[in-house]
Amino acid sequence: MKAFWKQMIVKNILKEKNQGVAIDSINSFQIAKGYRELKITLVHYFKDFLLILIGIFSASFGLKGFLLTNHFIDGGATGISLLISSLTKIPLYILIITINIPFIFLGFKIMGKSFAIKTMLAIAGLALCVALIEFPFVTNDKLLVAIFGGIFLGAGIGFAVRGGAVIDGTEVLAIFLSKKMGTTLGDVIILINCIIFSSAAYFLSIEIALYSMITYLSASKTLDFIIEGIEEYTGVTIISSHYAEIRQMIILKMGRGVTIYSGKQGYGKKGPTKEMDIVYTVITRLELNKLKAELEKIDPHAFVVMSSVKDTRGGMIKKRPLSHS
């Protein structure tokens, strides 16, 4: 068993760092380090698999428990599949695979092999889940169907994205077109969905198209919530001559970590410049008012830049240190 793991470590971890390395020449430290890296990789893949699996079941429940029985659609490739299925009676699971095949190849070209494989497995899993698993019928209320169908579908897409895959290939197409045409992702997605919902209004009915827009809005908001998390973070850059006091305030009163980097303060083409440390921290939106108040006490003329942070990892965000009185 030890020999097996040793070969695995050499093949998957150390081979890339030491080309042509012999198994017998590897010392215990390299083996231990390689084992740790292999363990992290396997845990990472397991988490991705679990998130994608949750996403598949959530999206399937949204489709079969809500949208399919009422002929509502969503945006993107899923919406195209639902629309064609309503018009032609072709099984949805076949359309989910067929319509997403070009996006898988496009994802391989743009995002790489790992993303394409995960996406292919996620889409295949969604199709199998829709085809084989029976979900309970929930309600006939059209508004509830539109809202909660969108919530479960958006959550499914969000969990899949968290796992490094997509179960709706329109995002990949939007990335490709935005690079080719020089437009934003939002513009491309809006254009695609306008075409989808206009087609729904023409082929199905205006009422279904309007309810489907509610489904799309519900799904997109849920998707944002799943990807960005419960808390919204803000990155704050502070330039002030009182940087030492500001640093202490953020650590002791705010309970947050800080990053200090060197910079120069100046103005105009020939204006004087002054070296100073620049303070950077990440806080939640609920703490913005407190930070502003504390900054006002220390330096009311401090230059502050705030930017939205989509996600964070490590540091003192999730767990705050104890404050000193």
N, C-alpha and C positions, 0 to 999 in steps of 0.2 A: 504493500500500500504506500509506504514511504517513497519507494522508487517511482511509483505512478505519479504521485504529486510532484516529485522532483522533476520528472520529465515534463509534466504540465507547466511547471513554473519556467523551465528553460525554454520550452516551445512558445509559450504565450507572453511571457514577461521579459525574460532576460535576453532572448534572441534578438529583439529589436535594439537593445542597448549594446549588446556584445555579439556582433555578427560572427558566426562560426565558432561560438564558444563550446567547449567540450564539457560534458556533464561532470566528469571527474575533477575538472579544474575549478569548480565552483565551491567557494568556502561556505561555512555555516551562516555567516552574516548575509551574504548574497541570497542564500536560500530563504532565510527568515524575512528579508526585505521583499523578495519576490512573492513569498507566501502571503504577506500582508497586502501587497498590491493585487494579487489574484483574488483574495478574499473580498477586498473592497469592490473589485469589478463584478464578482458574482452576486454580492449583496445589491449592487446598483442594478444589475440586470433583473434580479428578483423583484425589486421595488417597481421597476418599469413594467414588468409583466403583470404585477398585481394591479397597478393603476390602469393599464390598458384593459385588463379583464373587467374591472369595475366599470370603466367607460363603455365597454361593449354591452354589458347588461343594462346599464342605465339608458343608453341610446335605444336599445331594442325595446325596452319597456315604454319609452316615450313614443316610439313608432307604432308598436302593436297595441299598446294599452290605450292610446289616445288618438293619434293622427290618422292611422290607416282606416279605421272604421268610419271616420267623418270626412275622409278625402281631403284633409288639410295637408298643406305642404310646408316646407321650410325653404330657406335659401341654400345656395351652394349645390354641390353634387347630390346631396341627399334630397334637396327639393326637386332637382331634375328627375331623380329616380322616382320620387313619389308622384310627380306630374305625369310622367310617361306610364307608370303603373296604373294610374287612374284612367288614362285615356285608352290604353291598349290591353289591359288586364294581364300584362306580362308580370310574373311573380317579382316582387320587390327585391328579393335576395339575389336574383339573376342580374337585375339592373344595377344594384349596388356594386357588384363586382365589375360588370362590363363598363360602366361609366367611369369608374375610378382607375381602370387599368392605365389609360394615358397619363394620369396624374402620378401614378406610382413610378413610371419611367421618367417622368419629368422631375420627380422628387429625387430619384437616383442621380440625375444629372446635376441638380442644383444643390441638394443637401447631403448626398453621399450614400454609400452602401448600407450603413447601419440604419439610417432613417428609412430607406426604401424597404428594407426587410421587415422592420417593425410595422410600417404602414401596411405592407402587403398582408402580414399576419393579422393585423387589427381589422382590416376591411374584410378579410376572409372569415374571421371570427364573428364579426357583426352579421355577415350574410348567413352564416350557419345558425346563429342565434335566432335571427328573424325567421328562418325556414323551419327550425326544429322545435323551438321552445314556445309553449303556449303561455301567454300572459293574461291575467284577468282583465276583463272589460271593466272600466272604471265608471264612466259617466257619459250621458248624452248631451250635457250642457255644453254648448259650443264655445262659450267664453272660457269655461274651465278647461276644456280640451285644448284650446289654443294656448292658454297660459301654462298649464302644467305639462302638456306635451312638449312645449318649448323648453321648460325647465329641465326635464329629464334628458331631452336630446342635447341641450347645451351642456349639461353636466357631463354627459357621456363624452362629448367632443373634448371638453376641458380636461377630464381625467386622462384621456388618450394623449393629449398634447403634453400633459405633465409627465407621461411615460415615454415621451420622445417619438410619438407617432401621430398620425391624423387618421380619422375615419371619414373625413370629408376633404377630398382633394382640391377643392376650390382655392384654399389658402395657398397651396403650392403654385397653382396657376397665377394667382394674384401676385406672388413674389416674382415669378418669371416675367409677367407682363409689365410690372412696375419697373423692373430693370431695363427691359427693352424699350419701353415707351417713355420712361422718365417721369412717371406719375407716382402718386402715393398708393400704398396698399388699400387704404380706405376707398379711394376713388374707383379702383378696379373692382373691389368687392361690391360697392354700391351699383356700379354699372351692370355687373353680372346679375345681381338680385333684381334690379329693375326689369331686366329682360325676362327673368323667371316669373316674377309676379304679374307682369303684363300678359305673359302667355297663360297664366292661370286664370286671369280675369277674362281672357278671350275664349279659352277652351272649356273652362269649368263654369265659373260665375264670378261676378264682382264680389258677392258676399264671401265666397270661399277665399278669394284673393285677399280681401281685407282681414279676415280672420287669420289667414296665413302670415300676413305681415305682423300681426300680434305674436304669433308663434315665433317668428324670426327674431323680433325684438326681445321676447322672453328668453329665447335660446342664447342670443348674443350677450345679454346682460349676465346670465348664469355662467356663460363661458368666461367672461371677464372676471367674475367673482371667483371661479375655481382657479384660474391661472394666476391672478394677482394676489389672492389670499383675502382673508377677512380684514386685516388691517392694511391701510394705505400708508406707505412710508414717503417721507420727503427728505431728500438730501439737501443739507444746508452748508454753504461755503461762506465763511465769515472773514473779512479782511479788516483788521483793526490793530492799532498800536497797543491796545490792551489785550493782546491775544493770550497772555499768560493767565490773566484773571478770567477771561472767557473760557479758557480750557478747564480751569478749576471749577467754574460754575457748572459747566456741562457734565463733568464727571461726578461732582459731589451733590449738586442740587437736582440735575435732570436724571442722574443715574445712567448716563449713556457713555459710550466710548467715543473717542475722538481720534482723528488722524491729523498730524501736523506736517505740513510741507513748506519748503522755503519758496519765497516769491519776492517780487519787487513792486512797490507802489509808485505810481508816477502818473503824470497827466501832460497833455500837449506834446508837440514834437521835440521841444527842447526843455521841457519841464524837468524839475529835479526828480530823481528816483530815490527810493528808500527801501532797503531790504527789511523784510519782516516775515514772521511765520504766519501761515494761513491755516485757519482751523476748518476742518470738515467733519461733519457728524450726520448721522441718519436718525430721524425721530419719526414718531407717528403724527398724523395730522392733528390728533387731539392735544398734542403737546406743543403745537406751534405758538399758541397764545402765551403759554408760560415762558417759552424761549424768548419771544419778543419782549415780554415784560422784563425778564432778567437782563437781556441785552441793553434795554433802555436804561437800566440802572447803572450798567458798567460803561457803555459807550453809545450814546444816542446817535452818533454820527458814523457808526460802523457800516461798512458796505456789505450787504447780505444778499446772496444769490440762492434761490430755492428752486429745486427741480424735483419732478415726480420720480419716484423709484418704484419699479415694477415688482421687484422681489429682492429679498435679502437672505444671506446665509452666514451663520457664525457671528462672531463679534458679540456685542452687548445689546442686541436687539430683542431676542426672545427672553433672555434672562438678565435682569438688571442687578448690578452690584448693590451692596448695602450702602445707604447714605450715611455720611459722617455728620454728626451734629456738633 
